[in-house]
Amino acid sequence: MKSAKVRSMTQGNPTALLAMFALPMLIGNLFQQAYNLADSVVVGQFVGASALAAIGATSSVTFLFFSICNGISSGCGIVTSQLFGAGDPVRTKRAVANSAYVMMVSAVVMGAVAYAASPMALRLMGTPEDILPDAVLYMRMSCIGVPLVGVYNYTASMLRALGDSRTPLYFLIFACFLNIALDLLFVCVFGMAVFGAALATIIAQMVAGVGGLVHVLRTNPYFMLRRQDFKPDRTIICKSVKLGLPIAMQWSLIAVSTTSLQSFVNGFGTAAVAAYTAISRIEQLVHQPYGSLNAALATYAGQNYGAGRMDRVRLGLKHSFALSGAFTLLIFAVMQLFGDAIVSMFVSDPEVIRLGSEGLKLTSWFYASLALIYMTRGVLNGVGDALFSLINGGVEVVCRVTMPPLLMLIPAMGVESIWWVTGLTWLVSAVFCLLRYDRWKRKKA
């Protein structure tokens, strides 16, 4: 089944394939991150540092619940990409249909659980009392949007498995501009503060998710499903869950570790929380090129693994190292030279700007570790190495839980220990990723 809406990655130059596939995803991911950035910038500048801290205090907890949905989405995408790479259009369409069951059930369940657990989770993290009401409000509004994000993730993950990374981009771009416009309207004009920022994001998520799904149902041949395609396929569902659950657990463990770190940050007061929030938002953008190449590699590796092309899987990783290395050098220079100016985009408080700038300049020394993590994870996820996802998540938990008290034993470390924990966690995780990939490569040699 040939269509301009799908692309095989089993032939052609890996660098060109990865770059062409990753670029629309990168643009889309940057626009997706603009949802949170718009909330943070508008609230930080027009409401204040306390409101910005309230939004930031929810990040790690909401990431915990979103990560489960994203992990399941990855598992469904891997199964679909492998079937597509193997040249099996009948089972590929069945995978597209069955993935909807798996992903939407997980989104609805996680959204409901997160909504109910919001106040307790934020209190357990030691969220400062002065920002707790706004934090609970923002988190609960985010939870309402989980099923809407699930609709978008379903459409995007299936399209990417089929080699189409462009279509999701168009809907994200429109939704992002809509979100920014609604942020300004609700927060600056109507004075709705944190509630207005959250409401703007929910409306934008609805447009991206529902609009994208309606479009592909009408235009993509693999979404033009017949009644028999919707018959539950136990093999596809079980394999999707088998591959997706460890990835979900990996991201959940990472979320648990960042939640633990957030609790540590909360102990330094509102200024530190605001600085950490600004850095987190900035580094979400830094992660996007790596994450886009990671997703491109997962699709690339999945299709080539399904086609039995182990040589191309290994070659793809080498090419991705070159691409990610160039970006690492560029973004390192930007953070070292313009850290102050970047943080000042989020807040005008001099102390928050100072803390945030110091943090950015320190963690940027570890961006090479991020490149190694994302590239090796992409390949290992694509070939179905589910166990490693769980192992890698456990490594990050151990690092983020054990390092803060150890670093605080160093005299005069203070707030700076927050940034050291982040950087050293990336470094240790990168070592484990490389060791696991080397083990897989030896087994397949």
C-alpha positions as CSV (number, residue, x, y, z in Angstrom):
1,M,0.0,0.0,0.0
2,K,1.8,3.1,-1.2
3,S,0.9,6.7,-0.3
4,A,2.5,10.1,0.1
5,K,1.3,9.9,3.7
6,V,3.7,7.1,4.6
7,R,7.4,6.5,4.2
8,S,9.6,3.4,4.4
9,M,12.9,4.0,6.1
10,T,14.4,0.6,5.1
11,Q,16.3,2.2,2.2
12,G,18.2,5.4,1.6
13,N,20.8,7.4,3.5
14,P,20.2,7.3,7.3
15,T,21.3,10.9,7.9
16,A,18.9,12.2,5.3
17,L,16.0,9.9,6.5
18,L,16.5,10.8,10.1
19,A,16.9,14.5,9.5
20,M,13.8,14.7,7.2
21,F,11.7,12.7,9.7
22,A,13.0,14.4,12.8
23,L,12.8,18.0,11.5
24,P,8.9,18.2,11.4
25,M,8.8,16.4,14.7
26,L,11.2,18.9,16.2
27,I,9.2,21.8,15.0
28,G,6.1,20.2,16.3
29,N,7.6,19.4,19.7
30,L,8.9,22.9,20.0
31,F,5.4,24.2,19.4
32,Q,4.0,21.6,21.8
33,Q,6.4,22.9,24.5
34,A,5.3,26.4,23.7
35,Y,2.0,25.5,25.5
36,N,3.8,25.4,28.8
37,L,6.2,28.1,27.9
38,A,3.4,30.5,27.0
39,D,1.7,29.8,30.3
40,S,5.0,30.3,32.2
41,V,6.0,33.5,30.4
42,V,2.6,35.1,30.5
43,V,1.9,34.2,34.2
44,G,5.5,35.0,35.3
45,Q,5.5,38.4,33.7
46,F,1.9,39.5,34.3
47,V,1.0,37.8,37.5
48,G,4.3,37.3,39.4
49,A,7.0,34.9,40.5
50,S,4.7,33.1,43.0
51,A,2.2,32.2,40.3
52,L,5.1,31.0,38.1
53,A,6.3,28.9,41.0
54,A,2.8,27.4,41.4
55,I,2.8,26.2,37.8
56,G,6.3,24.9,38.1
57,A,5.5,23.0,41.3
58,T,3.0,20.8,39.4
59,S,5.4,19.9,36.5
60,S,7.0,16.7,37.9
61,V,3.7,15.3,39.2
62,T,1.8,15.9,36.0
63,F,4.7,14.4,34.1
64,L,4.4,11.3,36.2
65,F,0.8,10.7,35.0
66,F,1.4,11.9,31.4
67,S,4.4,9.6,31.2
68,I,2.3,6.5,31.6
69,C,0.2,7.5,28.6
70,N,3.2,8.4,26.6
71,G,4.9,5.1,27.3
72,I,1.8,3.1,26.1
73,S,1.8,5.4,23.0
74,S,5.4,4.4,22.3
75,G,4.6,0.7,22.6
76,C,1.8,1.0,20.2
77,G,4.0,3.0,17.7
78,I,6.7,0.4,17.9
79,V,4.3,-2.5,17.1
80,T,2.8,-0.5,14.2
81,S,6.2,0.5,12.8
82,Q,7.5,-3.1,12.9
83,L,4.4,-4.4,11.0
84,F,4.7,-1.6,8.5
85,G,8.4,-2.3,8.0
86,A,7.6,-6.0,7.5
87,G,5.3,-5.1,4.6
88,D,2.1,-6.3,6.2
89,P,-0.6,-3.7,5.4
90,V,-3.5,-5.8,6.8
91,R,-2.0,-6.2,10.3
92,T,-0.7,-2.7,10.2
93,K,-4.3,-1.3,9.8
94,R,-5.4,-3.7,12.6
95,A,-2.6,-2.3,14.8
96,V,-3.8,1.3,14.1
97,A,-7.3,0.3,15.2
98,N,-6.3,-1.6,18.3
99,S,-3.9,1.1,19.4
100,A,-6.9,3.4,19.9
101,Y,-8.3,1.0,22.5
102,V,-5.1,0.8,24.4
103,M,-4.2,4.5,24.4
104,M,-7.5,6.0,25.1
105,V,-8.3,3.7,28.0
106,S,-4.9,4.6,29.6
107,A,-5.5,8.3,29.0
108,V,-8.9,8.4,30.7
109,V,-7.8,6.3,33.6
110,M,-4.6,8.3,34.2
111,G,-6.5,11.6,33.9
112,A,-9.0,10.6,36.5
113,V,-6.5,9.2,39.0
114,A,-4.3,12.3,38.6
115,Y,-7.2,14.7,39.2
116,A,-8.2,12.9,42.4
117,A,-4.6,12.7,43.7
118,S,-3.6,16.3,43.0
119,P,-3.9,17.9,46.5
120,M,-2.3,14.9,48.3
121,A,0.6,14.6,45.8
122,L,1.4,18.3,46.0
123,R,1.3,18.3,49.8
124,L,3.5,15.2,50.0
125,M,6.1,17.1,47.9
126,G,6.2,19.9,50.4
127,T,4.8,22.6,48.0
128,P,5.0,26.0,49.8
129,E,1.7,26.9,51.4
130,D,1.6,30.3,49.6
131,I,1.4,28.7,46.2
132,L,-0.5,25.5,47.0
133,P,-4.0,26.6,46.0
134,D,-2.9,27.8,42.6
135,A,-0.8,24.7,42.2
136,V,-3.7,22.4,42.9
137,L,-5.9,24.4,40.5
138,Y,-3.4,24.3,37.7
139,M,-2.7,20.6,38.1
140,R,-6.4,19.6,38.1
141,M,-7.0,21.6,35.0
142,S,-4.0,19.8,33.4
143,C,-5.6,16.5,34.3
144,I,-8.8,17.4,32.6
145,G,-6.8,17.8,29.4
146,V,-5.1,14.3,29.6
147,P,-7.7,12.5,27.4
148,L,-7.4,15.4,24.8
149,V,-3.6,14.9,24.8
150,G,-4.3,11.2,24.4
151,V,-6.2,11.8,21.2
152,Y,-3.3,13.8,19.8
153,N,-0.7,11.3,20.9
154,Y,-2.7,8.5,19.3
155,T,-2.9,10.2,16.0
156,A,0.8,11.4,16.1
157,S,2.3,8.0,17.2
158,M,0.4,6.1,14.5
159,L,1.4,8.6,11.8
160,R,5.1,8.5,12.9
161,A,5.1,4.7,12.9
162,L,4.0,5.0,9.2
163,G,6.8,7.5,8.4
164,D,4.7,10.6,8.4
165,S,6.0,13.2,10.9
166,R,4.6,16.2,9.0
167,T,0.8,16.0,9.4
168,P,0.8,16.3,13.3
169,L,3.0,19.4,12.9
170,Y,0.4,21.4,11.2
171,F,-2.2,21.0,13.9
172,L,0.3,21.7,16.6
173,I,1.4,25.0,15.0
174,F,-2.2,26.2,14.8
175,A,-2.9,25.1,18.4
176,C,0.2,26.8,19.7
177,F,-0.8,30.2,18.3
178,L,-4.3,29.7,19.6
179,N,-2.9,28.9,23.1
180,I,-0.7,32.0,23.1
181,A,-3.6,34.2,22.0
182,L,-5.9,32.7,24.6
183,D,-3.2,33.0,27.3
184,L,-3.0,36.7,26.6
185,L,-6.8,37.1,26.5
186,F,-7.6,35.1,29.7
187,V,-4.7,36.2,31.8
188,C,-3.9,39.8,30.7
189,V,-7.4,41.0,29.6
190,F,-9.8,39.0,31.8
191,G,-7.4,38.7,34.8
192,M,-8.0,34.9,35.2
193,A,-4.4,34.3,36.3
194,V,-3.4,30.6,36.7
195,F,-6.9,29.3,35.8
196,G,-6.9,31.2,32.6
197,A,-3.5,29.9,31.6
198,A,-4.7,26.3,32.2
199,L,-7.9,26.8,30.4
200,A,-6.1,28.2,27.3
201,T,-4.0,25.1,27.2
202,I,-7.0,22.7,27.4
203,I,-8.7,24.5,24.5
204,A,-5.6,24.3,22.4
205,Q,-5.1,20.6,23.2
206,M,-8.6,19.9,22.1
207,V,-8.1,21.6,18.7
208,A,-4.8,19.7,18.1
209,G,-6.2,16.3,19.1
210,V,-9.7,16.3,17.6
211,G,-8.7,18.3,14.5
212,G,-5.8,16.0,13.7
213,L,-7.8,12.8,14.1
214,V,-10.7,14.0,11.9
215,H,-8.2,15.0,9.2
216,V,-6.3,11.7,9.0
217,L,-9.5,9.6,9.1
218,R,-10.3,11.3,5.8
219,T,-6.9,11.4,4.1
220,N,-4.6,8.5,5.3
221,P,-5.2,5.1,3.8
222,Y,-4.1,3.3,7.0
223,F,-6.8,5.1,9.0
224,M,-9.5,4.2,6.5
225,L,-10.5,1.2,8.5
226,R,-13.1,-1.5,8.0
227,R,-15.3,-3.2,10.6
228,Q,-12.9,-6.3,10.8
229,D,-10.0,-4.0,11.5
230,F,-11.7,-2.9,14.8
231,K,-11.9,-6.5,16.0
232,P,-9.8,-6.7,19.2
233,D,-6.5,-8.4,18.4
234,R,-5.1,-10.0,21.5
235,T,-1.6,-10.4,20.0
236,I,-1.3,-6.8,19.0
237,I,-2.8,-5.4,22.2
238,C,-0.6,-7.6,24.4
239,K,2.6,-6.8,22.4
240,S,1.8,-3.1,22.6
241,V,1.3,-3.2,26.3
242,K,4.4,-5.5,26.7
243,L,6.6,-3.0,24.9
244,G,4.8,0.2,26.1
245,L,4.5,-0.7,29.8
246,P,8.2,-0.8,30.5
247,I,8.7,2.5,28.6
248,A,5.8,3.9,30.7
249,M,7.4,2.6,33.8
250,Q,10.7,4.1,32.8
251,W,9.2,7.5,32.4
252,S,7.2,7.0,35.5
253,L,10.3,6.3,37.5
254,I,12.0,9.3,35.9
255,A,8.9,11.3,37.0
256,V,9.1,9.9,40.5
257,S,12.8,10.9,40.6
258,T,12.0,14.4,39.4
259,T,9.2,14.6,41.9
260,S,11.7,13.7,44.6
261,L,14.1,16.4,43.3
262,Q,11.2,18.9,43.2
263,S,10.6,18.2,46.9
264,F,14.3,18.9,47.5
265,V,14.0,22.2,45.5
266,N,10.9,23.2,47.5
267,G,13.0,23.3,50.6
268,F,15.1,26.2,49.3
269,G,12.0,28.5,49.1
270,T,9.9,30.2,46.4
271,A,12.8,31.9,44.6
272,A,14.6,28.6,44.1
273,V,11.3,27.0,42.9
274,A,10.7,29.8,40.4
275,A,14.3,29.5,39.1
276,Y,14.0,25.7,38.8
277,T,10.7,26.2,37.0
278,A,12.3,28.6,34.5
279,I,15.2,26.2,33.9
280,S,12.9,23.3,33.5
281,R,10.9,25.1,30.9
282,I,14.1,26.1,29.0
283,E,15.6,22.6,29.2
284,Q,12.3,21.1,27.9
285,L,13.2,23.0,24.7
286,V,16.8,21.7,24.8
287,H,15.4,18.2,25.1
288,Q,13.3,18.6,21.9
289,P,16.0,18.1,19.2
290,Y,17.3,15.0,21.1
291,G,13.7,13.8,21.6
292,S,12.9,14.2,17.9
293,L,15.9,12.3,16.8
294,N,15.1,9.7,19.5
295,A,11.6,9.2,18.0
296,A,13.0,9.2,14.5
297,L,15.4,6.5,15.5
298,A,12.7,4.4,17.1
299,T,10.7,4.4,13.9
300,Y,13.8,3.9,11.8
301,A,15.0,1.1,14.0
302,G,11.6,-0.5,14.2
303,Q,11.0,-0.5,10.5
304,N,14.5,-1.9,9.8
305,Y,14.3,-4.4,12.6
306,G,11.0,-5.6,11.1
307,A,12.7,-5.9,7.7
308,G,15.7,-7.8,9.2
309,R,18.2,-5.0,8.4
310,M,20.4,-5.1,11.6
311,D,23.2,-3.4,9.6
312,R,21.0,-0.3,9.0
313,V,20.0,-0.2,12.6
314,R,23.6,0.2,13.7
315,L,24.4,2.6,10.9
316,G,21.5,4.8,11.9
317,L,22.8,5.2,15.5
318,K,26.2,6.3,14.2
319,H,24.6,9.0,12.0
320,S,22.4,10.2,14.8
321,F,25.4,10.7,17.0
322,A,26.8,13.1,14.4
323,L,23.6,15.0,14.2
324,S,23.0,15.3,17.9
325,G,26.7,16.2,18.5
326,A,26.5,19.3,16.3
327,F,23.4,20.5,18.2
328,T,25.1,19.9,21.5
329,L,28.0,22.2,20.7
330,L,25.6,24.9,19.5
331,I,23.3,24.9,22.5
332,F,26.2,24.7,24.9
333,A,27.6,27.9,23.5
334,V,24.1,29.6,23.7
335,M,23.6,28.8,27.3
336,Q,27.1,29.9,28.4
337,L,26.8,33.2,26.6
338,F,23.1,34.1,27.0
339,G,22.0,32.4,30.2
340,D,20.9,35.6,32.0
341,A,18.9,36.9,29.0
342,I,17.1,33.6,28.5
343,V,16.0,33.3,32.2
344,S,14.9,37.0,32.2
345,M,12.3,36.1,29.6
346,F,10.4,34.3,32.3
347,V,10.6,36.5,35.3
348,S,12.0,40.0,36.3
349,D,13.1,39.1,39.8
350,P,16.9,39.6,40.0
351,E,17.5,36.7,42.5
352,V,15.5,34.3,40.3
353,I,17.4,35.4,37.2
354,R,20.8,34.9,39.0
355,L,19.9,31.4,40.3
356,G,18.5,30.3,37.0
357,S,21.4,31.6,34.9
358,E,23.9,29.8,37.2
359,G,21.9,26.6,36.9
360,L,21.7,26.8,33.1
361,K,25.5,27.4,32.7
362,L,26.2,24.4,34.9
363,T,23.8,21.8,33.5
364,S,24.8,22.7,29.9
365,W,28.2,21.0,30.5
366,F,26.2,17.7,30.6
367,Y,24.2,18.1,27.4
368,A,26.5,15.5,25.6
369,S,25.2,12.9,28.1
370,L,21.7,13.8,27.1
371,A,22.6,13.1,23.4
372,L,23.9,9.7,24.3
373,I,20.8,8.9,26.4
374,Y,18.3,9.8,23.7
375,M,20.1,8.2,20.8
376,T,20.7,4.8,22.4
377,R,17.2,4.7,23.9
378,G,15.7,5.4,20.4
379,V,17.4,2.4,18.9
380,L,16.7,0.1,21.9
381,N,13.1,1.1,22.0
382,G,12.7,0.6,18.2
383,V,14.1,-3.0,18.3
384,G,11.8,-3.9,21.3
385,D,14.3,-4.0,24.2
386,A,11.6,-3.3,26.7
387,L,13.5,-4.4,29.8
388,F,16.1,-1.7,29.5
389,S,13.5,1.1,29.7
390,L,12.7,-0.1,33.2
391,I,16.3,-0.5,34.2
392,N,17.2,3.0,32.9
393,G,14.3,4.6,34.8
394,G,15.5,2.9,38.0
395,V,19.0,4.4,37.5
396,E,17.6,7.9,37.4
397,V,15.5,7.3,40.5
398,V,18.5,6.1,42.4
399,C,20.5,9.1,41.3
400,R,17.9,11.8,42.0
401,V,17.0,10.3,45.4
402,T,20.5,9.6,46.7
403,M,22.5,12.5,45.3
404,P,20.8,15.5,47.0
405,P,21.6,14.4,50.6
406,L,25.1,13.4,49.6
407,L,25.8,16.7,47.8
408,M,24.5,18.7,50.8
409,L,27.3,17.2,52.8
410,I,29.7,19.3,50.8
411,P,30.3,22.7,52.6
412,A,28.7,25.7,51.0
413,M,27.0,23.7,48.2
414,G,23.4,25.0,48.9
415,V,21.1,25.7,46.0
416,E,23.8,24.8,43.5
417,S,23.3,21.2,44.5
418,I,20.1,21.2,42.5
419,W,21.9,21.7,39.2
420,W,24.6,19.2,40.0
421,V,22.0,16.5,40.7
422,T,20.5,17.1,37.3
423,G,23.8,16.9,35.4
424,L,25.3,14.0,37.3
425,T,22.0,12.0,36.8
426,W,22.3,12.5,33.0
427,L,26.0,11.4,33.1
428,V,25.3,8.1,35.0
429,S,22.3,7.3,32.9
430,A,24.3,7.8,29.7
431,V,26.9,5.3,30.8
432,F,24.2,2.7,31.4
433,C,22.6,3.3,28.0
434,L,25.9,2.8,26.2
435,L,26.6,-0.4,28.1
436,R,23.1,-1.8,27.3
437,Y,23.4,-0.9,23.6
438,D,26.9,-2.5,23.4
439,R,25.4,-5.7,24.9
440,W,22.6,-5.8,22.4
441,K,25.0,-5.1,19.5
442,R,27.2,-8.1,20.6
443,K,24.2,-10.4,20.7
444,K,23.1,-9.4,17.2
445,A,26.6,-9.5,15.7
